[in-house]
Amino acid sequence: MTENNNRTKFTTLVILLAAFIAWMHDGYSLVLISALSTELQSYFIGISDAHIGLVISLQFVFTVPGAILFGELGDRFGRKKALIVSIAWDAIFSSMTALVPATMFWLFAVLRLLSGLGVSWGISFSLISEYFSPKKRGAAGGLVHSTFVFGYVGALLTTMVLGPIGWQWCFLTALFPFPFLLLFWYKLPESAVWSEYDKIRKEKGEKQKLRIKEVFSKKWARLTILLIILFWFAEIAYHALVDWAPQFFQYLFTYKEAATKAPLLNTFETFFAQVLQEFFQYRGGSAAKTTSLLYMLILMLVAAGGLFFFGALSDYIGRKKAFGIDNILGIVGGVIFAISILFVFNTNVLLVTAVIITLGFGLHGIFGVWSSELYDTELRASANSVIFSIARGASFGGFFVGLISDALNPYNTITQKLLNPLISMKALGTGMILSLIAFIGVFITLIFVPEPTDKTITAMSKADVLKP
């Protein structure tokens, strides 16, 4: 009995670890470009906020064909193989960007777009949704989604340690999943739900269907479109803020340091922070840059807690209610942020508001398990992957914020912008108000999305597509 329990615990740990590494690496790879935006603008010739924002947004666009490809592989050949290949793909192309010369920004952009094809989100959430019971699924989903935060934190730490040496070293670290892939190849079990489904399908002699066509068939079209719109608004809100947060806080702390004429990190009053300050300034980093990254670390830890909390809450009060409650936090935070940027400017209010909005992103932890419960086993990986990737790829939050920032800021180079941090912060912050409009869009769309009445997932279960 003990041996079986140990085996079950080990299986659970390996499944969670696989989902963790997949989503963590996604966050790690995608966030590096945001954290290194000022370094990239200094290295490449003639690029602006709009160029960086466009690459950030387009790499998400390329997750859509990646979702179709890897979602199909996950439904056709199993969750395990598709997950491993997708992680490897992303790691290889992400690391290759380190080799691009300063005169070839276009090649940097192409490699970032190719790395975006390696989508693992839908496969990961299909795997954990098919493994965990309905009363633990939301908590597991929130926990897995919170690992994106640890990817974000890892990217920030890497930027702090290796950025002063050269941004290229940061992208080379994107190869870190490879030792884990060997473990997954030998120890990660295939989804029992999918294996049983595949066995029954073969016994019945059923032919494989093209999943992308099924996801948008007459039966599923309404639900698919509703979920895409819901997640699309949520992704606009997220990327309008998070993609530019490191640069926004760098402006804020540069302004704050100039206004107070005091070392910024005294506000943290910790030995750890002081050591980091001395270390990074010694290596060529600025106090404002270091402080902004440290504050992002704090926000990401808050985000991890919020993702897990609201995912777990959805196990008890339902996916839709938990999603809605958290969305209201985002709206409240967005309103305060807009007022502070446009009317009553206050740096301390902005710092507190960032915490509120960060908690408002906890609804992302409910995405995967919610959509998993609404679709049949035969197309779950494709539905999850396609819906989330289209929503994320079509958000363009980072691009539009970059355009607005460039339009409102009279300064062109990053050096000029940092010499005028208040103007630069308000220009960027005005663009980031786009997130408030998106939070309101989430609230309206949520009304029409159904709550699954039967959350049980079996090999041949047929999801009940309900009216709201």
Secondary structure, DSSP 8 states (H G I E B T S, - for coil): -HHHHHHHHHHHHHHHHHHHHHHHHHHHHHHHHHHTHHHHHHHSTT--HHHHHHHHHHHHHTHHHHHHHHHHHHHHH-HHHHHHHHHHHHHHHHHHGGG--TT-HHHHHHHHHHHTT---HHHHHHHHHHHS-HHHHHHHHHHHHHHHHHHHHHHHHHHHHHTTT-HHHHHHGGGTTHHHHHHHHHH----HHHHHHHHHHHHHT-----HHHHHTSTTTHHHHHHHHHHHHHHHHHHHHHHTTHHHHHHHHHHHHHHHHTS-GGGGT--HHHHHHHHHHHHTT--HHHHHHHHHHHHHHHHHHHHHHHHHHHHHHH-HHHHHHHHHHHHHHHHHHHHHHHHTS--HHHHHHHHHHHHHHGGGHHHHHHHHHHHS-GGGHHHHHHHHHHHHHHTT-HHHHHHHHHHHH-S--SHHHHHHSHHHHHHHHHHHHTHHHHHHHHHHHHHTTS---S-----TT--------
